Amino acid sequence: MSSPAEFYNSLPPVSKAYGTLCFLTTAAFQLGLFDPVNIALIYHPVFTKFQIWRLLTNFFFLGPFSINFGVRLLMIARYGVQLERGPFDKRTADFLWMMLFGAFILLVLSAIPFFWSPFLGTSMVFMLLYVWSREFPTAQINIYGLVNLRAFYLPWAMLMLDVIFGSRLMPSLLGIVTGHSYYFLTVLHPLATGRNLLKTPFWVHRLVASLDWGVQPNYRGQPNTSNATGSGAFRGRSYRLDR
């Protein structure tokens, strides 16, 4: 049996980095090292006082230490890690690009007052959960030892539990919408048309390579230009449509 340190070191890089930042942010808050207002997504100071860090830091706060925080962190550790080790195995740049794309969409949606949320960490977690549910739709999931259901329905079940336990509906719903947008653009649309509208940019491959984050089979100093249905990001995904 591996030790906690060995387990942590074995985690894939992007999920490990994001989960660690979320944990450290909440730990710093519990120690009174910062006021959450200073890292919240508030657009007025972003544009008037150039507090651009708010566009990033709001994704790392999942709330104070609580059962809800623990559930969110476990969702990263399970669903994010399974994605990165499964469909995104040896595709670290593609996984990072998924999260960057999701962050961009969430920031755009949150600019609409009706959808605004000061912290989008929960939305990011639900985006990962939704993509995982589409990649492993037939997996059997047990919720709190009470209900068994297919993974395809898990995001909606978790959304319902959030409402029952008094959490805000909008952050979780935005994550599901963002996750579906990504899955549509990178899997469903390419399978239907043969065109990939959301290829991972070259600079993301270079960034991952410079960080030495995993193996990048498509990175050889040049961007990947292969057809979406031929290889790379969409190889082997077509079988999931009939599940």
Salt bridges, closest charged atoms under 4 A:
ASP94 OD2 - ARG91 NE 2.76
GLU135 OE2 - ARG237 NH1 2.93
GLU135 OE1 - ARG240 NH1 2.84
ASP162 OD2 - ARG72 NH2 2.81
